[in-house]
Amino acid sequence: MQNSTVRKMTLIALLAAVTYLATAFLRVPYAGNQGYLNFGDAIILFAACFIDPIAGGIVGIIGAGLADFTFGYIQFLPFTIVIKFVMGLVAGFFYRYGKGFFRYIGIVISSLFMVIGYAFAYYLLYGGWGAVVAYSPFDIVQAVAAIIMSLILIFTAKKVRLMRESDN
């Protein structure tokens, strides 16, 4: 294997583990302990920009998926797999191919996709619009927090020269 492949695989594994930890243990329960605000999405978005779009999606599948599996949210696992993979793809695609400010639009779009994706999950799993209305505001808060934290991570990585504007 080439060094770049080993480096990429190592980064994916590391960031997937951090995503799992940030999702499973850095969380704030809400709505009668029926869910939680977590910080894993920020790591997924960062990974998508720091490594590449597919790697960001894989980080999301492994980290967030494992958190759903191990902490009793198995009913969300199929949704999480799709939502987190698409989040990584969209954020990473815009970051890789966008210019200037538009590089960061994908982070917002992918976070919006997360809110819509889980609203769909609530509708299907809990039987209607009442669940969507009850749970989606928490996902909006999570999306905003993920956007802010991922941007902080990206700009910090650039500042300490882990990541250059031209890195993909």
N, C-alpha and C positions, 0 to 999 in steps of 0.2 A: 504494500500500500504506500501511496505517496504521503509525504508529510502533511500536505494540505488536507487530504482526506481524513487522516488520523486527527488532525487539529479540529476539523469540522465535526467529526463524530464525537470527539471529546467535549466540544462546546455544547453540542445538542444534549448530550447526557448530563452535563453539569447544569445547564439551564433548565432541563426537564426536572431535575432533582430540586432545584431552587423553586421552580414553579409549583411542584408538589408541596414543598414546605410552606411556601407563601400562601398557597390555597388551603392547606389542611390546618396549619397552625397559626398563621397570622390572619385570623379571621374574627369578625365581629358578628355574633348571631343576631338575627332579627325575626320578627313576625312569629313569636311564640316558638322559637327555635326550629322553624320550618325551613330555614335557609340561613345564609350568612354572606356578609360582605367580605371579600378576600382580596389579596394583593397579587394573586397569581397572574391575572390578565396583564398587568404591567410588565411582567417578565416575558410573557408570550410576545407582546408587542415589541419589546426591546430585542428579543431574540430574532424576530422577523427582520428587523432593521440591521442588527449587528451581524447576523450570519447571512441569511437569505430567506426568501418567502417560504419555501418548502420546509426548511429547517425550523422556522417559526411555527409552522403548522404542526410539525412533528413534536416540538416542545410542548405545544398546547395539548395535543392528543395524549401524550405520555403523562405530563404533569397534572393537568386538570382531570384527565380521565382516571388516573390512579387515585386521585383525591375523592372523586365521586364513588369509585369502587370501594375504597377502604373506609369511608366515613358514612356509609348508609344512604347514599343518594344514587344507587344503582339504576333507578328508573330514569335518571337524567343522562346516563352514560351514552346512549346512542346520539342524543342531541348534543352533548358536550363534545363528542368526537367530531361531529360535523362543524359545529359552531367555532370551536377553538382552531381547527384546521383552517377554516375559511378566514378567521381573524388573522392568522399568521400570513396566509397567502395575500390577502388584500393589503395589509399594512406593509409587508415586505415588498410587494410589487410596486406600490406607490413610492416607497422609499428608494428602491433601486432605480426605477425609471423616471421618477419625477425630478423636477428642477426647482430649486429654491423652496419657497413656502409649500409648494404642491407635494413635496416629498412627504410632508407630514399629514396631508389630508387623509391618507389611507388609515392612519391611526384612529381618526375620528369616524370614518366610514365603517371600519371593522368593529369599533365599539358600538356603533349604532346597530350593526348587524347582530351583535351579541344580544342586545336588548330585544330586538325583534325575534331572534331565534328562540330565546328563552320564553318570550311571550307566547309563541306558538306552542312550545313544550307545555307551559302552564295550561293553555287552553285544552290541549289534548289529554294531558295527564289528570287534570283536576276538573275537567268537565265544564268549561265555559269562561265567559268574560269576567266573572267575578274574581277568579284567580289571577287573571291577567291584570286587572285593576289593582288587586291587593299586592302582588309581588313585583310588577314591573317598575314601580318607583325606586325600589331598592336596587334593581339592575341599572337604572339610570344613574344613581349615585355611584355604583361600582364603575360604570363606564367612564364617568367624569374623573373619578379617582385614578383609574387605569391610564387615561390619557395624560393626566398631569404627571403621574409617577413615571410613566414610560418616557415622556419627554425629558424629565429630570435625569433619568438614567442615560438616555442617548446623549444629551448635552454634557453630562459629567464624563461619560466615556470619551467623548471628543476632547474635552478639556484636558484629561489626563493622557491623551493620545493612545487610548486603546482602540479608538475608532476615528477614522478621518472622514471628511465630507464625501470623499470619493470611495470609501469602503462600501462594499456590497455584501 
